[in-house]
Amino acid sequence: MTICPEERCTGCGACQSACPADCITLALNRAGDRVAVIDESRCTRCGKCSRICPVLHPPVLHESRTALAAYAVEAQVRQSSASGGAAAVLARQVVESGGCAYGAAFTAPTTVKLVRVDAPAQLSRLQGSKYVHAATGSAYRKVQSDLKAGRQVLFTGTPCQVAGLYAYLGSDPPGLTTCDLVCHGVPEADTLNTYLQTELNPAAIARLTFRDGDGWVMKAYDRDGGVLRRMDLKNSLYYNGFMEGYLYRSGCYTCPYATEKRVADLTLGDFWGIGEETPYPNAAAELKKGLSLILVHTDKGQALLNACAPALVTTVRTPAEAVKKNHQLRHPTPDSPAARRFHNLYGKKGAAYAIAHCNEKKRRTLRLRRAIRHCPPLLALCRKIPKLRDKL
């Protein structure tokens, strides 16, 4: 018994949260995706899950009114954020005004979930990129409780999670403001954890980061703050699979939300390509320090931005400029042979084998690169060859 086609299920969890019989779970299928599964022995056939499923009943999407380049006035906020710190400023404004913010956070060293934050001291949990699917858990129910209590709520998530929230609530309450992220797609948490188990001892990991001041790199830290492993595009199958888009959930390749029209009040991302056609002061340097893209879609989104004005440096740009280099504002990440092999191998031989063998060319290249890096004389020789230097 299914709610929507498995290959289109986003794992948003709206049906699970809404089920009055608590008979729906999100379970791994043969392709390695967590999808809604109904325990038919407990199902009352009320039909609520089908009525609210955002796949079966797509939400209203909004045109972009304004595009802004933005960064936090406070240097520390900008430095510790994934892009320019706009998300952190928005969350702080709501929380310091007595509301609460929801977003992705680590609840264990390698586990990411949507959490509720209602104190300024907790806001740092929401900062930083998490390149993995975040379980919604009880977040939708908590949002509903906060709204009923009259609290202002900011909900930040992937577009499918925002769509799931609206589907669960059945309306767009005045006390709710939403932000969706410019999302390329996400691997399942099970894929990440399987990869980490093959690479190092997960019990030794105290903290995991996916992107920091060093750029595009995933780092595992021990309890003393030392780096256990540095995993990047050139030495990590997981990071390579994320960056090149072949380890995502199956539905990410046909995502209906990867479009200029958006489901949330605001859209947040990196402002790639800024300054290439219309000048922007020190564009390359500002991007390196972190520069947020903010797309405004509704009055509620604009109102929250207005309240944040003292804490944000903003410059009006055009939606066309924002869309040009943010491809996921035009179309989903394209499906690929490597992505299809990953999901096919997952069902036949499991996650570890699928990660290692879905892209044999990358696997051979990464193994060769690792061998060279572990042989100092050979590494020194290769670094003298211009064509090889940048590939190591």
Contacts in CASP RR format, 6 or more apart in sequence:
PFRMAT RR
TARGET T0000
AUTHOR 0000-0000-0000
METHOD contacts of the structure
MODEL  1
MTICPEERCTGCGACQSACPADCITLALNRAGDRVAVIDESRCTRCGKCS
RICPVLHPPVLHESRTALAAYAVEAQVRQSSASGGAAAVLARQVVESGGC
AYGAAFTAPTTVKLVRVDAPAQLSRLQGSKYVHAATGSAYRKVQSDLKAG
RQVLFTGTPCQVAGLYAYLGSDPPGLTTCDLVCHGVPEADTLNTYLQTEL
NPAAIARLTFRDGDGWVMKAYDRDGGVLRRMDLKNSLYYNGFMEGYLYRS
GCYTCPYATEKRVADLTLGDFWGIGEETPYPNAAAELKKGLSLILVHTDK
GQALLNACAPALVTTVRTPAEAVKKNHQLRHPTPDSPAARRFHNLYGKKG
AAYAIAHCNEKKRRTLRLRRAIRHCPPLLALCRKIPKLRDKL
1 38 0 8 1.000
1 40 0 8 1.000
1 43 0 8 1.000
2 36 0 8 1.000
2 38 0 8 1.000
3 9 0 8 1.000
3 15 0 8 1.000
3 24 0 8 1.000
3 36 0 8 1.000
3 38 0 8 1.000
3 49 0 8 1.000
3 50 0 8 1.000
3 53 0 8 1.000
3 55 0 8 1.000
3 56 0 8 1.000
4 36 0 8 1.000
4 53 0 8 1.000
4 55 0 8 1.000
4 56 0 8 1.000
5 55 0 8 1.000
6 29 0 8 1.000
6 31 0 8 1.000
6 33 0 8 1.000
6 35 0 8 1.000
6 250 0 8 1.000
7 31 0 8 1.000
7 250 0 8 1.000
7 251 0 8 1.000
7 254 0 8 1.000
8 55 0 8 1.000
8 251 0 8 1.000
8 254 0 8 1.000
9 33 0 8 1.000
9 35 0 8 1.000
9 36 0 8 1.000
9 55 0 8 1.000
9 251 0 8 1.000
10 54 0 8 1.000
10 55 0 8 1.000
10 160 0 8 1.000
10 161 0 8 1.000
10 163 0 8 1.000
10 164 0 8 1.000
10 249 0 8 1.000
10 251 0 8 1.000
10 255 0 8 1.000
11 26 0 8 1.000
11 33 0 8 1.000
11 34 0 8 1.000
11 35 0 8 1.000
11 36 0 8 1.000
11 133 0 8 1.000
11 136 0 8 1.000
11 160 0 8 1.000
11 249 0 8 1.000
12 54 0 8 1.000
12 136 0 8 1.000
12 160 0 8 1.000
12 161 0 8 1.000
12 163 0 8 1.000
12 164 0 8 1.000
12 167 0 8 1.000
13 26 0 8 1.000
13 36 0 8 1.000
13 136 0 8 1.000
13 137 0 8 1.000
13 140 0 8 1.000
13 164 0 8 1.000
14 52 0 8 1.000
14 53 0 8 1.000
14 54 0 8 1.000
14 140 0 8 1.000
14 164 0 8 1.000
14 165 0 8 1.000
14 167 0 8 1.000
14 168 0 8 1.000
15 24 0 8 1.000
15 36 0 8 1.000
15 48 0 8 1.000
15 49 0 8 1.000
15 52 0 8 1.000
15 53 0 8 1.000
16 24 0 8 1.000
16 25 0 8 1.000
16 26 0 8 1.000
16 36 0 8 1.000
16 137 0 8 1.000
17 136 0 8 1.000
17 137 0 8 1.000
17 138 0 8 1.000
17 140 0 8 1.000
17 141 0 8 1.000
17 168 0 8 1.000
18 48 0 8 1.000
18 49 0 8 1.000
18 52 0 8 1.000
18 168 0 8 1.000
19 48 0 8 1.000
19 49 0 8 1.000
20 44 0 8 1.000
20 46 0 8 1.000
20 48 0 8 1.000
21 42 0 8 1.000
21 43 0 8 1.000
21 44 0 8 1.000
21 46 0 8 1.000
22 42 0 8 1.000
23 38 0 8 1.000
23 39 0 8 1.000
23 40 0 8 1.000
23 41 0 8 1.000
23 42 0 8 1.000
23 43 0 8 1.000
23 44 0 8 1.000
24 36 0 8 1.000
24 37 0 8 1.000
24 38 0 8 1.000
24 39 0 8 1.000
24 49 0 8 1.000
25 36 0 8 1.000
25 37 0 8 1.000
25 39 0 8 1.000
26 34 0 8 1.000
26 35 0 8 1.000
26 36 0 8 1.000
26 37 0 8 1.000
26 135 0 8 1.000
27 34 0 8 1.000
27 35 0 8 1.000
27 37 0 8 1.000
28 34 0 8 1.000
28 188 0 8 1.000
28 190 0 8 1.000
29 35 0 8 1.000
30 346 0 8 1.000
30 347 0 8 1.000
31 250 0 8 1.000
31 343 0 8 1.000
31 344 0 8 1.000
31 346 0 8 1.000
31 347 0 8 1.000
32 188 0 8 1.000
32 190 0 8 1.000
32 191 0 8 1.000
32 343 0 8 1.000
32 346 0 8 1.000
32 347 0 8 1.000
32 351 0 8 1.000
33 188 0 8 1.000
33 249 0 8 1.000
33 250 0 8 1.000
33 251 0 8 1.000
33 343 0 8 1.000
34 133 0 8 1.000
34 188 0 8 1.000
34 190 0 8 1.000
36 49 0 8 1.000
38 49 0 8 1.000
50 56 0 8 1.000
51 57 0 8 1.000
52 167 0 8 1.000
52 168 0 8 1.000
52 170 0 8 1.000
53 167 0 8 1.000
54 160 0 8 1.000
54 163 0 8 1.000
54 164 0 8 1.000
54 166 0 8 1.000
54 167 0 8 1.000
57 167 0 8 1.000
58 163 0 8 1.000
58 256 0 8 1.000
59 163 0 8 1.000
59 164 0 8 1.000
59 166 0 8 1.000
59 167 0 8 1.000
59 263 0 8 1.000
60 263 0 8 1.000
61 257 0 8 1.000
61 259 0 8 1.000
61 261 0 8 1.000
61 262 0 8 1.000
61 263 0 8 1.000
62 261 0 8 1.000
62 262 0 8 1.000
62 263 0 8 1.000
62 264 0 8 1.000
62 265 0 8 1.000
62 297 0 8 1.000
62 298 0 8 1.000
63 260 0 8 1.000
63 261 0 8 1.000
63 297 0 8 1.000
64 260 0 8 1.000
64 261 0 8 1.000
64 262 0 8 1.000
64 267 0 8 1.000
64 295 0 8 1.000
64 296 0 8 1.000
64 297 0 8 1.000
64 319 0 8 1.000
64 322 0 8 1.000
65 296 0 8 1.000
65 297 0 8 1.000
65 302 0 8 1.000
66 295 0 8 1.000
66 296 0 8 1.000
66 302 0 8 1.000
66 316 0 8 1.000
66 319 0 8 1.000
67 293 0 8 1.000
67 294 0 8 1.000
67 295 0 8 1.000
67 296 0 8 1.000
67 316 0 8 1.000
67 317 0 8 1.000
67 318 0 8 1.000
67 319 0 8 1.000
67 321 0 8 1.000
67 322 0 8 1.000
68 293 0 8 1.000
68 294 0 8 1.000
68 295 0 8 1.000
68 296 0 8 1.000
68 305 0 8 1.000
68 314 0 8 1.000
68 315 0 8 1.000
68 316 0 8 1.000
68 317 0 8 1.000
69 271 0 8 1.000
69 274 0 8 1.000
69 280 0 8 1.000
69 291 0 8 1.000
69 292 0 8 1.000
69 293 0 8 1.000
69 294 0 8 1.000
69 314 0 8 1.000
69 315 0 8 1.000
69 317 0 8 1.000
70 84 0 8 1.000
70 85 0 8 1.000
70 86 0 8 1.000
70 291 0 8 1.000
70 292 0 8 1.000
70 293 0 8 1.000
70 294 0 8 1.000
70 312 0 8 1.000
70 313 0 8 1.000
70 314 0 8 1.000
70 315 0 8 1.000
71 78 0 8 1.000
71 84 0 8 1.000
71 85 0 8 1.000
71 86 0 8 1.000
71 286 0 8 1.000
71 289 0 8 1.000
71 290 0 8 1.000
71 291 0 8 1.000
71 292 0 8 1.000
71 312 0 8 1.000
71 313 0 8 1.000
72 78 0 8 1.000
72 81 0 8 1.000
72 84 0 8 1.000
72 85 0 8 1.000
72 86 0 8 1.000
72 88 0 8 1.000
72 89 0 8 1.000
72 311 0 8 1.000
72 312 0 8 1.000
72 313 0 8 1.000
73 310 0 8 1.000
73 311 0 8 1.000
73 312 0 8 1.000
73 313 0 8 1.000
74 311 0 8 1.000
77 85 0 8 1.000
77 88 0 8 1.000
77 89 0 8 1.000
78 84 0 8 1.000
78 85 0 8 1.000
78 289 0 8 1.000
78 290 0 8 1.000
79 213 0 8 1.000
79 289 0 8 1.000
80 88 0 8 1.000
80 124 0 8 1.000
80 127 0 8 1.000
80 128 0 8 1.000
81 87 0 8 1.000
81 88 0 8 1.000
81 127 0 8 1.000
81 128 0 8 1.000
81 290 0 8 1.000
82 127 0 8 1.000
82 128 0 8 1.000
82 129 0 8 1.000
82 211 0 8 1.000
82 270 0 8 1.000
83 268 0 8 1.000
83 269 0 8 1.000
83 270 0 8 1.000
83 271 0 8 1.000
83 290 0 8 1.000
83 291 0 8 1.000
83 292 0 8 1.000
83 293 0 8 1.000
84 289 0 8 1.000
84 290 0 8 1.000
84 291 0 8 1.000
84 292 0 8 1.000
85 127 0 8 1.000
85 290 0 8 1.000
85 292 0 8 1.000
86 268 0 8 1.000
86 292 0 8 1.000
86 294 0 8 1.000
86 312 0 8 1.000
87 126 0 8 1.000
87 127 0 8 1.000
87 156 0 8 1.000
87 179 0 8 1.000
87 268 0 8 1.000
87 292 0 8 1.000
88 123 0 8 1.000
88 126 0 8 1.000
88 127 0 8 1.000
89 308 0 8 1.000
89 311 0 8 1.000
89 312 0 8 1.000
90 101 0 8 1.000
90 154 0 8 1.000
90 156 0 8 1.000
90 179 0 8 1.000
90 266 0 8 1.000
90 304 0 8 1.000
90 305 0 8 1.000
90 308 0 8 1.000
91 101 0 8 1.000
91 117 0 8 1.000
91 123 0 8 1.000
91 126 0 8 1.000
91 154 0 8 1.000
91 156 0 8 1.000
92 120 0 8 1.000
92 123 0 8 1.000
92 311 0 8 1.000
93 304 0 8 1.000
93 307 0 8 1.000
93 308 0 8 1.000
93 311 0 8 1.000
94 100 0 8 1.000
94 101 0 8 1.000
94 152 0 8 1.000
94 153 0 8 1.000
94 154 0 8 1.000
94 177 0 8 1.000
94 304 0 8 1.000
95 101 0 8 1.000
95 117 0 8 1.000
95 118 0 8 1.000
95 119 0 8 1.000
95 120 0 8 1.000
95 123 0 8 1.000
96 120 0 8 1.000
97 152 0 8 1.000
97 307 0 8 1.000
98 118 0 8 1.000
98 151 0 8 1.000
98 152 0 8 1.000
99 118 0 8 1.000
99 146 0 8 1.000
99 151 0 8 1.000
99 152 0 8 1.000
99 153 0 8 1.000
99 154 0 8 1.000
100 116 0 8 1.000
100 117 0 8 1.000
100 118 0 8 1.000
100 146 0 8 1.000
100 151 0 8 1.000
100 152 0 8 1.000
100 153 0 8 1.000
100 154 0 8 1.000
101 116 0 8 1.000
101 117 0 8 1.000
101 118 0 8 1.000
101 123 0 8 1.000
101 126 0 8 1.000
101 153 0 8 1.000
101 154 0 8 1.000
101 155 0 8 1.000
101 156 0 8 1.000
102 114 0 8 1.000
102 115 0 8 1.000
102 116 0 8 1.000
102 117 0 8 1.000
102 139 0 8 1.000
102 142 0 8 1.000
102 143 0 8 1.000
102 153 0 8 1.000
102 154 0 8 1.000
102 155 0 8 1.000
102 156 0 8 1.000
102 157 0 8 1.000
103 114 0 8 1.000
103 115 0 8 1.000
103 117 0 8 1.000
103 126 0 8 1.000
103 134 0 8 1.000
103 139 0 8 1.000
103 155 0 8 1.000
103 156 0 8 1.000
103 157 0 8 1.000
104 112 0 8 1.000
104 113 0 8 1.000
104 114 0 8 1.000
104 115 0 8 1.000
104 126 0 8 1.000
104 130 0 8 1.000
104 134 0 8 1.000
104 156 0 8 1.000
104 157 0 8 1.000
105 112 0 8 1.000
105 113 0 8 1.000
105 114 0 8 1.000
105 115 0 8 1.000
105 117 0 8 1.000
105 125 0 8 1.000
105 126 0 8 1.000
105 130 0 8 1.000
106 112 0 8 1.000
106 125 0 8 1.000
106 130 0 8 1.000
106 207 0 8 1.000
106 208 0 8 1.000
107 113 0 8 1.000
107 115 0 8 1.000
109 202 0 8 1.000
109 205 0 8 1.000
109 206 0 8 1.000
109 207 0 8 1.000
109 208 0 8 1.000
110 192 0 8 1.000
110 193 0 8 1.000
110 196 0 8 1.000
110 202 0 8 1.000
110 205 0 8 1.000
110 208 0 8 1.000
111 189 0 8 1.000
112 130 0 8 1.000
112 132 0 8 1.000
112 133 0 8 1.000
112 134 0 8 1.000
112 135 0 8 1.000
112 189 0 8 1.000
113 134 0 8 1.000
113 135 0 8 1.000
113 136 0 8 1.000
113 137 0 8 1.000
113 139 0 8 1.000
114 134 0 8 1.000
114 135 0 8 1.000
114 136 0 8 1.000
114 137 0 8 1.000
114 139 0 8 1.000
114 157 0 8 1.000
114 161 0 8 1.000
115 125 0 8 1.000
115 126 0 8 1.000
115 139 0 8 1.000
116 139 0 8 1.000
116 142 0 8 1.000
116 146 0 8 1.000
117 123 0 8 1.000
117 125 0 8 1.000
117 126 0 8 1.000
126 156 0 8 1.000
128 209 0 8 1.000
128 210 0 8 1.000
128 211 0 8 1.000
129 210 0 8 1.000
129 211 0 8 1.000
130 210 0 8 1.000
131 186 0 8 1.000
131 187 0 8 1.000
131 210 0 8 1.000
131 211 0 8 1.000
131 218 0 8 1.000
131 239 0 8 1.000
131 242 0 8 1.000
132 186 0 8 1.000
132 187 0 8 1.000
132 188 0 8 1.000
132 189 0 8 1.000
132 191 0 8 1.000
132 192 0 8 1.000
132 210 0 8 1.000
133 186 0 8 1.000
133 187 0 8 1.000
133 188 0 8 1.000
133 189 0 8 1.000
133 249 0 8 1.000
134 157 0 8 1.000
134 158 0 8 1.000
134 161 0 8 1.000
134 186 0 8 1.000
134 189 0 8 1.000
135 189 0 8 1.000
136 161 0 8 1.000
136 164 0 8 1.000
139 155 0 8 1.000
139 165 0 8 1.000
140 164 0 8 1.000
140 165 0 8 1.000
140 168 0 8 1.000
140 169 0 8 1.000
143 153 0 8 1.000
143 155 0 8 1.000
143 165 0 8 1.000
143 169 0 8 1.000
143 176 0 8 1.000
144 168 0 8 1.000
144 169 0 8 1.000
146 153 0 8 1.000
147 153 0 8 1.000
147 169 0 8 1.000
147 173 0 8 1.000
147 175 0 8 1.000
147 176 0 8 1.000
150 175 0 8 1.000
151 175 0 8 1.000
152 175 0 8 1.000
152 177 0 8 1.000
153 175 0 8 1.000
153 176 0 8 1.000
153 177 0 8 1.000
154 177 0 8 1.000
154 178 0 8 1.000
154 179 0 8 1.000
154 304 0 8 1.000
155 162 0 8 1.000
155 165 0 8 1.000
155 176 0 8 1.000
155 177 0 8 1.000
155 178 0 8 1.000
155 179 0 8 1.000
156 178 0 8 1.000
156 179 0 8 1.000
156 180 0 8 1.000
156 181 0 8 1.000
156 268 0 8 1.000
157 179 0 8 1.000
157 180 0 8 1.000
157 181 0 8 1.000
158 180 0 8 1.000
158 181 0 8 1.000
158 183 0 8 1.000
158 185 0 8 1.000
158 186 0 8 1.000
158 257 0 8 1.000
159 180 0 8 1.000
159 181 0 8 1.000
159 183 0 8 1.000
159 255 0 8 1.000
159 257 0 8 1.000
159 258 0 8 1.000
159 262 0 8 1.000
159 263 0 8 1.000
159 264 0 8 1.000
160 255 0 8 1.000
160 257 0 8 1.000
161 180 0 8 1.000
162 178 0 8 1.000
162 179 0 8 1.000
162 180 0 8 1.000
162 263 0 8 1.000
162 264 0 8 1.000
163 257 0 8 1.000
163 263 0 8 1.000
165 178 0 8 1.000
166 172 0 8 1.000
166 178 0 8 1.000
166 263 0 8 1.000
169 176 0 8 1.000
174 300 0 8 1.000
175 300 0 8 1.000
176 300 0 8 1.000
177 265 0 8 1.000
177 266 0 8 1.000
177 300 0 8 1.000
177 301 0 8 1.000
177 303 0 8 1.000
177 304 0 8 1.000
178 263 0 8 1.000
178 264 0 8 1.000
178 265 0 8 1.000
178 266 0 8 1.000
179 264 0 8 1.000
179 265 0 8 1.000
179 266 0 8 1.000
179 267 0 8 1.000
179 268 0 8 1.000
180 257 0 8 1.000
180 262 0 8 1.000
180 263 0 8 1.000
180 264 0 8 1.000
180 266 0 8 1.000
180 267 0 8 1.000
180 268 0 8 1.000
181 267 0 8 1.000
181 268 0 8 1.000
181 269 0 8 1.000
182 267 0 8 1.000
182 268 0 8 1.000
182 269 0 8 1.000
182 270 0 8 1.000
182 293 0 8 1.000
182 326 0 8 1.000
182 328 0 8 1.000
182 329 0 8 1.000
183 252 0 8 1.000
183 255 0 8 1.000
183 257 0 8 1.000
183 258 0 8 1.000
183 328 0 8 1.000
184 245 0 8 1.000
184 248 0 8 1.000
184 252 0 8 1.000
184 328 0 8 1.000
184 333 0 8 1.000
185 245 0 8 1.000
185 248 0 8 1.000
185 249 0 8 1.000
185 252 0 8 1.000
185 255 0 8 1.000
185 328 0 8 1.000
185 332 0 8 1.000
185 333 0 8 1.000
186 248 0 8 1.000
186 249 0 8 1.000
186 252 0 8 1.000
187 238 0 8 1.000
187 241 0 8 1.000
187 242 0 8 1.000
187 247 0 8 1.000
187 248 0 8 1.000
187 249 0 8 1.000
188 249 0 8 1.000
190 351 0 8 1.000
191 238 0 8 1.000
191 247 0 8 1.000
191 351 0 8 1.000
191 355 0 8 1.000
192 238 0 8 1.000
193 202 0 8 1.000
194 351 0 8 1.000
194 352 0 8 1.000
194 355 0 8 1.000
195 237 0 8 1.000
195 238 0 8 1.000
195 351 0 8 1.000
195 352 0 8 1.000
195 355 0 8 1.000
196 202 0 8 1.000
196 205 0 8 1.000
196 220 0 8 1.000
196 238 0 8 1.000
197 352 0 8 1.000
198 352 0 8 1.000
198 355 0 8 1.000
198 356 0 8 1.000
199 229 0 8 1.000
199 231 0 8 1.000
199 236 0 8 1.000
200 220 0 8 1.000
200 228 0 8 1.000
200 229 0 8 1.000
204 222 0 8 1.000
204 228 0 8 1.000
205 220 0 8 1.000
205 221 0 8 1.000
205 222 0 8 1.000
205 228 0 8 1.000
206 221 0 8 1.000
206 222 0 8 1.000
206 223 0 8 1.000
206 225 0 8 1.000
207 220 0 8 1.000
207 221 0 8 1.000
207 225 0 8 1.000
208 218 0 8 1.000
208 219 0 8 1.000
208 220 0 8 1.000
208 221 0 8 1.000
209 218 0 8 1.000
209 219 0 8 1.000
209 221 0 8 1.000
210 218 0 8 1.000
211 217 0 8 1.000
211 218 0 8 1.000
212 219 0 8 1.000
216 232 0 8 1.000
216 233 0 8 1.000
216 239 0 8 1.000
216 243 0 8 1.000
217 230 0 8 1.000
217 231 0 8 1.000
217 232 0 8 1.000
217 239 0 8 1.000
218 230 0 8 1.000
218 231 0 8 1.000
218 232 0 8 1.000
218 236 0 8 1.000
218 238 0 8 1.000
218 239 0 8 1.000
219 227 0 8 1.000
219 229 0 8 1.000
219 230 0 8 1.000
219 231 0 8 1.000
220 227 0 8 1.000
220 228 0 8 1.000
220 229 0 8 1.000
220 231 0 8 1.000
221 227 0 8 1.000
221 228 0 8 1.000
222 228 0 8 1.000
231 238 0 8 1.000
231 239 0 8 1.000
232 239 0 8 1.000
233 239 0 8 1.000
233 240 0 8 1.000
233 243 0 8 1.000
234 240 0 8 1.000
234 366 0 8 1.000
234 369 0 8 1.000
234 391 0 8 1.000
234 392 0 8 1.000
235 366 0 8 1.000
235 369 0 8 1.000
235 370 0 8 1.000
235 373 0 8 1.000
236 366 0 8 1.000
237 355 0 8 1.000
237 356 0 8 1.000
237 359 0 8 1.000
237 362 0 8 1.000
237 363 0 8 1.000
237 366 0 8 1.000
238 247 0 8 1.000
238 355 0 8 1.000
240 359 0 8 1.000
240 362 0 8 1.000
240 366 0 8 1.000
241 247 0 8 1.000
241 338 0 8 1.000
241 359 0 8 1.000
241 362 0 8 1.000
242 248 0 8 1.000
244 338 0 8 1.000
244 362 0 8 1.000
245 333 0 8 1.000
245 336 0 8 1.000
245 339 0 8 1.000
246 336 0 8 1.000
246 338 0 8 1.000
246 339 0 8 1.000
246 342 0 8 1.000
246 358 0 8 1.000
246 359 0 8 1.000
247 339 0 8 1.000
247 342 0 8 1.000
247 355 0 8 1.000
247 358 0 8 1.000
248 333 0 8 1.000
248 339 0 8 1.000
250 343 0 8 1.000
252 332 0 8 1.000
252 333 0 8 1.000
253 332 0 8 1.000
253 333 0 8 1.000
253 334 0 8 1.000
253 335 0 8 1.000
253 339 0 8 1.000
254 332 0 8 1.000
254 335 0 8 1.000
255 332 0 8 1.000
255 333 0 8 1.000
257 263 0 8 1.000
258 328 0 8 1.000
258 329 0 8 1.000
258 330 0 8 1.000
258 331 0 8 1.000
258 332 0 8 1.000
258 333 0 8 1.000
259 329 0 8 1.000
259 330 0 8 1.000
259 331 0 8 1.000
260 319 0 8 1.000
260 323 0 8 1.000
260 329 0 8 1.000
260 330 0 8 1.000
262 295 0 8 1.000
262 297 0 8 1.000
264 297 0 8 1.000
265 296 0 8 1.000
265 297 0 8 1.000
265 298 0 8 1.000
265 300 0 8 1.000
265 301 0 8 1.000
265 304 0 8 1.000
266 294 0 8 1.000
266 295 0 8 1.000
266 296 0 8 1.000
266 297 0 8 1.000
266 301 0 8 1.000
266 304 0 8 1.000
266 305 0 8 1.000
267 293 0 8 1.000
267 294 0 8 1.000
267 295 0 8 1.000
267 297 0 8 1.000
267 329 0 8 1.000
268 292 0 8 1.000
268 293 0 8 1.000
268 294 0 8 1.000
269 292 0 8 1.000
269 293 0 8 1.000
269 294 0 8 1.000
269 326 0 8 1.000
270 287 0 8 1.000
270 290 0 8 1.000
270 291 0 8 1.000
270 292 0 8 1.000
270 293 0 8 1.000
270 326 0 8 1.000
271 287 0 8 1.000
271 291 0 8 1.000
271 292 0 8 1.000
271 293 0 8 1.000
271 317 0 8 1.000
271 322 0 8 1.000
272 287 0 8 1.000
272 293 0 8 1.000
272 325 0 8 1.000
272 326 0 8 1.000
273 283 0 8 1.000
273 287 0 8 1.000
273 321 0 8 1.000
273 324 0 8 1.000
273 325 0 8 1.000
274 280 0 8 1.000
274 283 0 8 1.000
274 286 0 8 1.000
274 287 0 8 1.000
274 291 0 8 1.000
274 317 0 8 1.000
274 321 0 8 1.000
275 283 0 8 1.000
275 321 0 8 1.000
276 283 0 8 1.000
276 324 0 8 1.000
276 325 0 8 1.000
277 321 0 8 1.000
277 324 0 8 1.000
278 317 0 8 1.000
278 318 0 8 1.000
278 321 0 8 1.000
280 286 0 8 1.000
280 315 0 8 1.000
280 317 0 8 1.000
293 322 0 8 1.000
293 326 0 8 1.000
294 305 0 8 1.000
294 314 0 8 1.000
295 319 0 8 1.000
295 322 0 8 1.000
296 302 0 8 1.000
296 305 0 8 1.000
305 312 0 8 1.000
305 314 0 8 1.000
322 329 0 8 1.000
323 329 0 8 1.000
323 330 0 8 1.000
327 333 0 8 1.000
338 358 0 8 1.000
338 359 0 8 1.000
338 362 0 8 1.000
339 358 0 8 1.000
341 354 0 8 1.000
341 357 0 8 1.000
341 358 0 8 1.000
341 359 0 8 1.000
342 354 0 8 1.000
342 355 0 8 1.000
342 358 0 8 1.000
342 359 0 8 1.000
343 354 0 8 1.000
345 353 0 8 1.000
345 354 0 8 1.000
345 357 0 8 1.000
345 358 0 8 1.000
346 354 0 8 1.000
347 354 0 8 1.000
356 363 0 8 1.000
357 363 0 8 1.000
369 391 0 8 1.000
369 392 0 8 1.000
372 378 0 8 1.000
372 379 0 8 1.000
372 382 0 8 1.000
372 392 0 8 1.000
373 379 0 8 1.000
373 392 0 8 1.000
379 392 0 8 1.000
382 388 0 8 1.000
382 389 0 8 1.000
382 392 0 8 1.000
383 389 0 8 1.000
383 392 0 8 1.000
END
